[in-house]
């Protein structure tokens, strides 16, 4: 998919996102939204690959949205 090509992640980062998604019941739409936010965090940092810290940052925003 286009997202997979443009928003490449480190293997561990993808596992983190998948695991969190399964545990919290994230929808496919929510999963892809978190992935895009992680891509934005990586872009702001100037890195090509999405790292665990970017995924965790995106998920932190997700938790904030759910709590609000």
Secondary structure as a PSIPRED ss2 file (coil, helix, strand):
# PSIPRED VFORMAT (PSIPRED V4.0)

   1 X C   1.000  0.000  0.000
   2 X H   0.000  1.000  0.000
   3 X H   0.000  1.000  0.000
   4 X H   0.000  1.000  0.000
   5 X H   0.000  1.000  0.000
   6 X H   0.000  1.000  0.000
   7 X C   1.000  0.000  0.000
   8 X C   1.000  0.000  0.000
   9 X E   0.000  0.000  1.000
  10 X C   1.000  0.000  0.000
  11 X H   0.000  1.000  0.000
  12 X H   0.000  1.000  0.000
  13 X H   0.000  1.000  0.000
  14 X H   0.000  1.000  0.000
  15 X H   0.000  1.000  0.000
  16 X H   0.000  1.000  0.000
  17 X H   0.000  1.000  0.000
  18 X H   0.000  1.000  0.000
  19 X H   0.000  1.000  0.000
  20 X H   0.000  1.000  0.000
  21 X H   0.000  1.000  0.000
  22 X H   0.000  1.000  0.000
  23 X H   0.000  1.000  0.000
  24 X H   0.000  1.000  0.000
  25 X C   1.000  0.000  0.000
  26 X C   1.000  0.000  0.000
  27 X C   1.000  0.000  0.000
  28 X H   0.000  1.000  0.000
  29 X H   0.000  1.000  0.000
  30 X H   0.000  1.000  0.000
  31 X H   0.000  1.000  0.000
  32 X H   0.000  1.000  0.000
  33 X H   0.000  1.000  0.000
  34 X H   0.000  1.000  0.000
  35 X H   0.000  1.000  0.000
  36 X H   0.000  1.000  0.000
  37 X H   0.000  1.000  0.000
  38 X H   0.000  1.000  0.000
  39 X H   0.000  1.000  0.000
  40 X H   0.000  1.000  0.000
  41 X H   0.000  1.000  0.000
  42 X H   0.000  1.000  0.000
  43 X H   0.000  1.000  0.000
  44 X H   0.000  1.000  0.000
  45 X H   0.000  1.000  0.000
  46 X C   1.000  0.000  0.000
  47 X C   1.000  0.000  0.000
  48 X C   1.000  0.000  0.000
  49 X C   1.000  0.000  0.000
  50 X E   0.000  0.000  1.000
  51 X C   1.000  0.000  0.000
  52 X H   0.000  1.000  0.000
  53 X H   0.000  1.000  0.000
  54 X H   0.000  1.000  0.000
  55 X H   0.000  1.000  0.000
  56 X H   0.000  1.000  0.000
  57 X H   0.000  1.000  0.000
  58 X H   0.000  1.000  0.000
  59 X H   0.000  1.000  0.000
  60 X H   0.000  1.000  0.000
  61 X H   0.000  1.000  0.000
  62 X H   0.000  1.000  0.000
  63 X H   0.000  1.000  0.000
  64 X H   0.000  1.000  0.000
  65 X H   0.000  1.000  0.000
  66 X H   0.000  1.000  0.000
  67 X H   0.000  1.000  0.000
  68 X C   1.000  0.000  0.000
